[in-house]
Amino acid sequence: MTQLDWKSLGFPKPPKETRVVVAMSGGVDSSVTASLLAEAGFDVVGITLQLYDQGAVLEKKGACCAGQDIYDAAQVAQKMGFPHYVLDYESVFKQGVIDDFADSYMRGETPVPCIRCNQNVKFKDLLNTAKELNADALATGHYIQRKNGDGKAELHTGIDLNKDQSYFLFATTQDQVEYLRFPLGGLSKEETRQHAERFGLEVANKPDSQDICFVPDGNYARIVEKLRPGALESGDIVHVNGTVLGRHDGIINYTIGQRKGLNIGGSDEPLYVIKIDPRGHKVIVGPRSALGKDTFYINELNWLGSTDLAKDGYKCHIKIRSGQNPMPATVYAAADNKAKVVLDMPEYGISAGQACVFYDGSRVLGGGWILRD
């Protein structure tokens, strides 16, 4: 286990002349990030964002970016000898992440709020705050690598593919990539914890967050119903052939590809959620074969390739879920900041609202949000 090679971070100045703002969530990853930078001699400023009032959204204690985590981040800063500040981002987080999450479910989509948080809060408002503090960079504890490419910085998957977080950072723009730093990209999670123990940090054995921070119990429907009263409007469960098979208690309880919990009969074969109709309050079900899809469109395209995305296509690999293996596909530029994605082989369970992320080997080429058919 070695100390941080600060030259690999690509700063033109020595550490003592380089100010780095570190986004500190109170977990082991961001705590080690800040500690490694401080140890290397950087002018470190830790910032923790208070993202929401727990009582306003949920009752369960222990979610991130709240009381205990703020305290943990402050303790790390005190131990390592750098300043730490807490900024109130509740309004920004509610508008850019929580409201978007609720509205997405209401549209029958499958949102990924962690990406929206990076896109609309951390790498937007917090990044601007770092610049206002005259920082040379904003650093986070994400497991992703930033490498100097041919004339510009590139994003690459983390060395530890079991912890790689590139899927959640596809919306990072080129300007943001130039400013950001990810000191943990070349480490495994085990090495990160070893560093935490070496520094004597109390968060060394703190467990990782497993759920969306404002839905720590995993009950998405309850949160959406609380935020959007009336969201649990009932409707029909309909077979793709038009036969009404039953009733549901709200489309927000269903996701594309779901098989369990449908509580319907009338079919000799397993049925899956094929489509969600928010206007008609219908859940459409059918056989697994009806789930297969090899072509779809995305919007809000963010392209990080070396050349512009051409209309005649770019062969790469894509992921529509963070934990899956990349699949071969061809991406075509389309009008209005959209793109067409054609898979080499059909994929099952593609849902509107999910992120589609492009890769060329380890390099992240960007991505976009899957559109409804």
N, C-alpha and C positions, 0 to 999 in steps of 0.2 A: 504494500500500500504506500503510495507516494503522495507528496504534497502537490498542490495545484501547479501545473505548468502554465504560468500566466501568459507566456508568449503565444500559446496556442489559442488564446482568446482574441488575438488580432488587434490589440491596442497599439497605437503608434507611440504612446508615452509610457514611461515606467509606472509601476503600480502607485507609488506615493503621489504621483501627479495626476492620477486617474480616479475620478469619482464614479462609483457604481451604486445605483439605487437597487436594492434587492426587494422583490415582492415576497413578503414573509407571511405564510398562512398559519404558522404555528406548528406545522408538521416537521418531520425529520428531514425531508428533502430540501425545503427552502431554508431550514435552519443550518444545514450543512453547507449549502450554497453560500450563504452569508459568511459562515465561519471560515470556509476555505479562502474566500476573497479577502477577508480581514487578515488571515494568517499570512497571505501573500503580500500584504502591505498596501492594499487598495484603500482608498477613502470610501468606506462603506456607509451607506445610509439605509437602514431597514424601514420598510413601510408595510404596515398591515392594514388591510381594508376591512372596515366593519360593514358587512354587506346587507345585513337585515336584522330586524328585531325579531328574535325567535318567537315571542308570543304572538306576533302579528301573523305568522304563517304556520308555525307548528308548535307542539308542546314538548316534544322530546328534547332532552338536553344532550349535549355532546356533539352537535353539528359543528362543522368548521366555520371559521371566520366569525366566531362569536366569543363569549367570555373567556373560556379556558384557553382557547387557541391564541387569543390576543395576549393573555398573560404569559403563555409559553414563549411566544415570539419575543416579548419584552425581556424575559429572563435570559434568553440566548444573547440578545444584544448587550445586556448588562455584563454577562460573563465574558463576552468576546471584545467588549470595549468600543462599541460603535453606537451612534445615536439611533433611536427607534421612534417612529411616529405612527399614530393610528389616525386614519382618515375616514370620515363618515361618507360612505358611498351607497347608503341605503336607497336613496332615490334613483340613482343611476342603475343600480343592480335590479331594482324592481321593474323599472321601465324597459331596460335592455335585455333582461334575462327572465325574471319570474313572469312578467306579463306575456312575453313572447312564448314562454313555455305553456302557459294556460291557453292562450289563443291558438297555438299550434295544435294542441289536443282537441280543441273545439272544432278545428278544421279537419279532424280525422287524420292528422299527421302523427309522426313519431319524432318528437324533437330531441335535440342533443344539447341541452343547456350549458354543458361545460364548454362547448365550442363557442357559444354565444357569449359566455363570460369572458373568455380570452379575447374574442373579437370586439366586444362592445365596452368592456370595462378595463381589463388588465392591459391590453395592448393598444388601447385608445386613450382613455382618460388618465390611467396611471402612467402610461408612457409619456404623455404630455406633462404630467406633474414632475416626472423625473427630469425632463428637459428644463422645466422652470427652475429646478434646483441645480441647474448647470451640471448635471451628470453627463458623463461620457457614454453611459449605457444603462439599460435596465436589464437586470439578471433575474431569472426565475429558476425554480428547482425542477423544471420539466426534463424528462429523459428524451432528449432530442439533440442532435448535433448541428452546429452552425459551422460551415466550412467556407473558406475563401475559394471561390471559383474563378472562372475566367472573367475578371473585371467586376464581379459582384459576389456577394455572399449567397450561399446556398443552404437549404435545410436538408438534413439527412436523418434517417432513422437512428435511434439510440443504439449504442453497442449492445445493450441488454434488450434483446427483442421481446422478452417477456414483460418488460416494463416500458417499452417504446410508447411514446405519447404523440407521435407525429400525426396520427389521425385527428387529434383534437386541436392541432395547430395549423391545419391546412389554409385557414383564412388569413394567416399572417401575410401582410403585404410585403413587397420588396423593400420599401422604405423602412418598415418595422424590422425586417430581418437584419438590415444593416445596423440597426441600433441595439438589437437584443443580444444577450449572451446566455448560454446554457452550460454552465460548468459541469453539470452531472451527466452530460450526454455520452461521455466516454467511460462512465462507471456503471457497475452493476448495483442493484439495490443492497446487496450484501456489503459491498465496499462502502456505500454511503453510510450504512449503519456502523461500520467499523470506524469511519471517520468521526461519527457522532460520539462514539464511545471514547475515542482518542481525545476529543475535545472536552469530554466530561459533560456532555449535554444531557439534561434530564429527559429530553424527548427521544433519546437513542432507541428506545424500544416502543415508542408510541406506534400503535397500529395505523395502517393506511386507511384512508377513507374509502369505503366500498360503494357508497351510494351518492346520488345527487345531494349536494350539501343542504339544500332546503327541503329535501324529502328523505331524511335519514332512515325512515322505516320502510321505504320503498312503496308506500301507498300513494301513487301518483293521483289516482282518481279523487281521493279525499282532499288533496291540496287544490286540485282544479275546481272541485265543487265549492270549496271555501272561497276561492278567488273569483269564481264565476258562478254565483248562485243560479240554479236552474240547469246546470250543465248535465245533470243526470236525467234528461228527458228520455222517456222510453220510446221504443220503436220496434219495427219488425226485423227479424232475422230471416233473410231471403236466400234461397238457393240460386245459383247462377242461371238455372233454368226457369226462374220466376216463381217457384213454389215457396210460399211462406211456411217456414218451419218452426217459428216460435217468436218470442219477444225478448227484448233486452232492456236493461235499466240504464242505458246511456252509452253512446258510442265511445266515450272516453275510457271505458273499461276494456276496449278491444284494440288490438294491434294487428297489422298485416302479418299473416303466417301463423297466427295463434290457432292452436288446436284444442287445448284443454279449456275447460270451463265454459263451453258453449251451451251445454245443457239443452241439446236439441236431439230429436230423433228423426225418423223418416228417411234414413239413408243406410244402405248396407256397407258403405265405404267411409273411411275417415274423412271428416270435413275440416277445412281450414278457412280462416278469414281471408278472403280474396280481395275485398274492396270495402271501403267505408264511405258511405254517402251522408255527409253532414247535413246537407239541405233537406234530404228526405228522412233523416234520422234512421237510416237503414244500415244494417251490417250484412254484407253479401258474403256467402260462404260457398265452397265448392271443393272438388278433389284437389289433391296436391298438384296435379298436372296443370291446373288452371293458374297456379302461382308462378310458373316459369315465365321468365321474361329475359329477353336478350337486348332490348333497346329501351332507353329512357332518356329524358332530358333533365338538365340541371340549370339552375339560375344562380345569380350572384357569383359568377365565375371569378375565381382568383387564380391566375396563371403565373407560375414562377419559373417557367422554362427559359432556356437560353435564347430561344427564338420565339416569335409570336406563334400562337396556336393557329394553324392553317385550316381552311375549310375542307381541304382534301384529307385531313386526318393525321393523328399522331398516335402511333402504337405505343402502348405503355401497359402498366398494371394498375388495377384500381381496388379499393376496399370500400364497402358500404357499411361495414361494421368494424369497430376497433379491433376486435379479437380474431378476425378471420385472416386467412392467407390471401395475399394479393392475387387478383384474377386478371388474365390477359384481356385486353380490350383495345378499341380504337376510339379516340375522342376527336370529335369534329367541332370546329367553331361554328356558332350560330349567332343570329342577330340578338340585339338587346342584352348583351352580356350573358348569353346562355351558351350551352354546349350540348351536343348530342353524344351519348355514350353507347357504343355497340360492343357487347360482350362476345368473346369467341364462343362461349358456351352459356346457355341460359342459367340464370341464378334464381333462387326461390326466396320469396319473402321480401322483395324490394318495396320499400314504403316511402311515400312522400314525406318530406321533412327530415329524412336521414341525410347524413353527409356522404358524398362520394369523393374520395381522395385519390389523386393520381400519383403514381410512382414510376421512376425510371431507375431500377435497381434500388439502391438505398436513398436516392434523392427524391425529395418531395416536390412534385410539380404543381401543387395547388389542389383545387377541387371546387366543389359547389354543393348546392342543396337540391335534392331530388324533387322534381315537380310531379304533381298529380297528373295522371293520364288525361 
